[in-house]
């Protein structure tokens, strides 16, 4: 089971998230908190796999406490009503590996928890597109440097990282490239190692910098 802590200052939001996640067979909500201080206490005491952390809360907000929550061990997904670039940049700098809007459909929310628990990054599609664009200042030197980083990849690995850069998950990549999901996962892992990238978002930025989309 994937163990999750839900952090939001609104009780109704916490209850809704719990209802969505516990409707699955492989996710359980082991704790809740209403502010950043509570989030850190729960993360340290309960040792969950994933923390869903609201960006804006009274007192200690999610962005402020995120580095300490990450340091306690769990993967962090930031949740917000507001699709603002500054929130995304600050969240990723704080060590969060997921950033989702609160209107994310239930199935996608559960899938995001699974993706992050497995060690991958998960961003809302609109966030991914803008984030990559904002980080990728495509001058010739930056493009050439990115292509040099991609050079060690095999042809199949390159095809897969291009799909990663388009925001597709392993299942969708497997369908598009006609291979098993396990094979895609293995190729992604090897590509991450070759690129010395910490997560799929960093891979997407490299591919975008290389102007390969």
N, C-alpha and C positions, 0 to 999 in steps of 0.2 A: 504493500500500500504506500502511496505517496502521501506524506504527512504535511499538512498545510496550516499556516496561521494566517488569519484574515485581520487586517488592520484598517479601520475606517472610523471616523468620528461619528458617523450616522449609523444608529443601530439597525435601521431598516436595510441599509446597504449591506451591512455585515450578514444579516439574516438571509438576504437574497443570494449573496455569494455562497454562503454555507449550503443553502438549498440546492443551488446549481451544482456545486462540486460534489455534494454527498449523494446526488442522484446517479453518480457514476459508480462503477464497481471497484475502481482502483485508486480513488482519492478520498481521503478523510480529513476533516477539519479538526485539528487537535487543540486549537486555541483561538481566541479573539482578543483584540485590543482596540482602544479608542484613540490612542495618540502614540507619538513616537517613543516616549518613555516606556509605555506598555509593550510596544512592539519589541524593543530591545530586551526587556525582561522575559517576554515569552520566547524569543529566539534563543536566549541563553539557557533558559530553564527547560524548554521542551525539545530543543534541537530538531526543529522541523526540517523537511527537505526544501520547502518553498515558503516564502512569505509574500503574500499579496499586500502591498503597502501603498496606502493612499498618499498622494503628493501633498495635498493641502489639508492640514489639521490644526486645531488650536494647540498652543504650547509648542512642543517639539514637533515640527512637521516631518513628513516622510523623506524629503530630500536631505534634510539635516541629519537624520538618524540613519539613513541608508548605509553609509560606510561602516558604522558600528554593527549594524545588523548583518551585513555581508561578512564582517570579520568574525562574527559568532558562528558562521558556518553555512547557513542556508542560502539558496539562490533567491534573488529578490526580483519580483515583478512589480513595477510601479503602476498604479492605477490612477487615472484622472478623468475628470469631466472635460478638461480643457486641453485641446490639441495644440500646445504651444511649443515651439522649437526650443526655447530656453529650458523648459522642464526636461525635455528629452536629453539635451546635452548635459545638463547637470546630473541627471539620473545615471547616464552612462559613465560619466566621470566618477560618480559615487560608487560604481561597481555593480549597478543593477544590470541584469541580463535580459530583462523583459520590460516592455512599456506598452500598456494597452489602455484603450478608452473604456469607460464604464458601460458604454452601450455595445460593447463586444458581444456578439451572440453567444448563448450558453455553450454550444458545442465547441466554438472557437476558444472560449475561455478555458474549458477543460483541456483542450488540445494544447493550449499555451502552457498550462501547468505541467503537462506531461513532457513537452519539449524542453522546458527549462530544467525540470528535474533530471532529464537525461543528459544535461550538460550543454545544451544548445541555447542560442539566443532567440528571442521571440519579440518582434516589434509589430505593431499594427501596420498594415500595408501602406497607408498614407504617410505614416511616420517614417517608414523605411525609405520611401522614395525621396522625401524632402531631406532626410538626414544624410543620405548618400550624396545628394546634390550639394548640400551645404559643406560637406567635408572634402568633396572632390573638386579641387581647383585644378582644372586640367590644362596645365602648360606642358610643353614638349618634354621638359626635364622630368616632371612628375609622371607623365605618361610612360616615358622610357624606363624610369625606375620601377614602376609598377609592372611593366611587361617583363623586366628582368627578374622580378620576384616570381612571376608566374612561369618562367621558362622551365623550371625543373618538373612541372606537372606533365603527366602523360596527356595524350589527346582526350581520353575518356575523363580524366580528372578535370581538365579544363572545361569540357562540356558541362560537367556537373557543377563546377563553381559558378559558371555563367547562369545556370538555373538558380543556384543559391542567391546570386546577386539580383535575380528577378523577384526574389521573395518567396520562392516555392519551398515547401517542406519536402522531406524525404519521400513521402508517399506520392506526391505529385510529380516529383522528379523521376521516380521509378516508372510512373505511368508514361511520362513524356519520352523517356529514353529507352523504354522497353527493357527494363531489368528489374531484378528483385529489390525490395526496399533494403534488405540486409546488405546487398552489394553497394547500393547508393551510400548507405551509412559508412561502410568500410572505406569507400573512395573519399567521402567527406573527411573522415578522420585522418586519412593519409595526406589529403590536401592541406588541412589545418596544420599538420606537423611540418610539412614542407614550407608552408608560407609563414610559419611561426606566428600564426594568428590565434587569438584567444577564443574567438567565437565567429559565428556566421556573419555578423554585422561587419566585422573587420575584413572578412573575405570579400564581402560585397563592395566595400569601399575600394579595395585593391583592384577588383575587376572594373569598377566604374572609372577609377583613375587611369586604368590601362585603355579606356575607351573601347571596350570589347562588347558593349551592349548595343 
